[in-house]
C-alpha cells in the first residue's frame, strides 16, 4: 500500500494508520478460511479438553504451514532451499520435513519479493507520467516549477479512472486464493 502512496507522490495521504488498518483487514479477510480451519480443528477440541496443548499446536500449525507452502509453490521453493542451506539442514524429502521456522522465514522472503515486483508494476505508469510532465515543462522552459505539482492531478485522474483501489485490492486478495 505504501508503494501506491509513493507512486502517486502523496507524502502523507492516506495516513499510515489508514494503510495499516487496510492491511490488517485485508489480511484478516485473506486468512479467514485458514483461521476458520484452525478454530474448528484445533481450538474447539482444546477448549472442550479433547486434546492437549501439543496436539493443539500440531493441529493449529498445519493449516498455516499449508497456506505458506501453497503461496510459495510458484517459486520452485528457492527460498526454502536457501534457508535450509543457511541452517545446514539436509535437503528435505517432502514438505513435512521442512522445519516451521525455515518455512516462516522462506514465506516472508517470498512475500517481500512478490511485493517488490508488484511495486515495480504499480510504479511504472506513474513514473511515465512524471517523465512526460517533466519533459513538457522543460520544453516550455519552466525549469523552476516542480513537475510533481503538475503530474499529481494526472496521476490521481488515472488512478480514479482505472478504479485503482478496487484493482489493487482484488489483485492482492486473488493472489492468495
Buried (B, 14 or more C-beta within 10 A) or exposed (E): BEBBBBBBBBEEEEEEEEBEEBEEEBEEEBBEEBBEBBEEBBBEBBEEEEBEEEEBBEBBBBBBBEBBBEBBEEBEBEBBBBBBEEEEEEEBEEEEEBBEEBBBBBBEBBBEEBBEEBBEEBBEBBEEBBEEBBEEBEEEEEEEEEBBEBBBEBBBEBBEEEEBEEEBBEEBEEEBE
